[in-house]
Amino acid sequence: MKTPLALLLAVAVGAVVVGMIATRRQSARNEALLAERAAAWQAERAGLEEALAEARSRPRTVNASPVPAPMVATVPLRPTPAQIVAKLREQRAAPGAVKAHTLRQTVYWLEELATTGPAALPVIREFLALVEDMDLDTSWLGQNRGGAKGRLPQEFMVPPSLRFGMFDVVREIGGAEAEKVLGEAMVATSRGVELAYLTGLLQQMAPNQYREQSLISAKELLAGSAAFTSSSPMDREHRDYLFGVLTTFGDVSYAGTAQGLLIQGDGQIDRSSLRYLQQVLGAQAVPMAAQAYQDPRLIDPAVKEPLARLALNFVGTDAQANQFFQQAINDPALPKDARRNLIEDRNQDGFVDGKNLTANDLPLIRSRIALIEQSAPGATDPINAKAFAEAYKDLQNMQTRILNPAPVPSGGKKKGP
């Protein structure tokens, strides 16, 4: 029993001894490997230190390698004035009525043109010299402007034409050069509507500096107005715009010529000339109208009504107007509707603002009431008698409204008419 146990013990001791011997041998190999690596590192370190010392001993040089430029955001280039005007001219290519899209595009490019400032003026001058145009928004032609023919607004939401849009761009840019561009256009134009508008713009920019040239241009165009033709609705009141320029400056030098134009070749009244005479001469135009009323060339009595209406504007303030008006409303040849309207319209013609009467209107109201009281008893027929009664009632009501104004309610609006 002892022999196997002793054998196992001997084997175990042998294994331990063998393991110890193997461990010592591995430790010896590891130590040798570490020593070898340490020697290699020392050799490499010595080489690096030697190379560093050599590099430090050489003179320094600057590396001129280019530095990459920073990234810059790309900004689209704005169109030049010439390119913008080319865009505007392209809008004219489409035939037929101007569409909403074209209006928007035109307004946009006009605004862009204005932002380019004085650099746009030479290009605009070249465009205006081409006498090209395109009607845009002419809706203002149908608006009630108080019967003031030949008068133009100075501001438009959308310009009535492309040339008008260019005029506005030049005004917005402003300056002496802008005035010259508009002055050149005023001299060159053959359209009454343009002359009237340019006259207004230049009066704003340089008061009275272009007065004489405006008057000369208006008279020259009036002299040749018979040959003027245009399909644009903007030119329907061509002569009224020209007379409007004369009226703007209170020029009476054309009055003699206008009187000679009162009766046209077809036996009609030239209302443009008549309106000009009334506006610049006032009551002094009454004798001219009375003389024309008797002209044998007026074969149709119905066409005489505008002459009597000129006198109506001064009835109650001028003796000649009273006499001529009385003659006209008692003229049996004058159509009854014309006589009735003349008599009844004493409550409106001649007043500054019939809807907003003031105490300043009382003298005229009372004078006209007195004239009716004198004339009504001798009315030539029932038509006139009824018209006198209607006019008398209206004038009495006007007087009452001034003397006893309606109380203003808390809301701030007056009651009644």
Stockholm file with secondary structure:
# STOCKHOLM 1.0

chainA/1-417         MKTPLALLLAVAVGAVVVGMIATRRQSARNEALLAERAAAWQAERAGLEEALAEARSRPRTVNASPVPAPMVATVPLRPTPAQIVAKLREQRAAPGAVKAHTLRQTVYWLEELATTGPAALPVIREFLALVEDMDLDTSWLGQNRGGAKGRLPQEFMVPPSLRFGMFDVVREIGGAEAEKVLGEAMVATSRGVELAYLTGLLQQMAPNQYREQSLISAKELLAGSAAFTSSSPMDREHRDYLFGVLTTFGDVSYAGTAQGLLIQGDGQIDRSSLRYLQQVLGAQAVPMAAQAYQDPRLIDPAVKEPLARLALNFVGTDAQANQFFQQAINDPALPKDARRNLIEDRNQDGFVDGKNLTANDLPLIRSRIALIEQSAPGATDPINAKAFAEAYKDLQNMQTRILNPAPVPSGGKKKGP
#=GR chainA/1-417 SS CHHHHHHHHHHHHHHHHHHHHHHHHHHHHHHHHHHHHHHHHHHHHHHHHHHHHHHHHSCCCCCCCCCCCCCCCCCCCCCCHHHHHHHHHHGGGSCSSCCHHHHHHHHHHHHHHHHTGGGGHHHHHHHHHTTCCCBCCCGGGGSCCTTCTTCCCSCCSSCSBHHHHHHHHHHHHCSHHHHHHHHHHHHHCCCHHHHHHHHHHHHHHSTTTTHHHHHHHHHHHHHTGGGCCCCSGGGTTHHHHHHHHHHHTTCCTTHHHHHHTSBCTTSCBCHHHHHHHHHHHGGGGHHHHHHHHTCTTCCSGGGGHHHHHHHHTTTTTCHHHHHHHHHHHTCTTSCHHHHHHHHHGGGTTTCSCTTSCCGGGHHHHHHHHHHHHHHGGGCSSHHHHHHHHHHHHHHHHHHHHHHSCCCCCTTSCCSCC
#=GC SS_cons         CHHHHHHHHHHHHHHHHHHHHHHHHHHHHHHHHHHHHHHHHHHHHHHHHHHHHHHHHSCCCCCCCCCCCCCCCCCCCCCCHHHHHHHHHHGGGSCSSCCHHHHHHHHHHHHHHHHTGGGGHHHHHHHHHTTCCCBCCCGGGGSCCTTCTTCCCSCCSSCSBHHHHHHHHHHHHCSHHHHHHHHHHHHHCCCHHHHHHHHHHHHHHSTTTTHHHHHHHHHHHHHTGGGCCCCSGGGTTHHHHHHHHHHHTTCCTTHHHHHHTSBCTTSCBCHHHHHHHHHHHGGGGHHHHHHHHTCTTCCSGGGGHHHHHHHHTTTTTCHHHHHHHHHHHTCTTSCHHHHHHHHHGGGTTTCSCTTSCCGGGHHHHHHHHHHHHHHGGGCSSHHHHHHHHHHHHHHHHHHHHHHSCCCCCTTSCCSCC
//
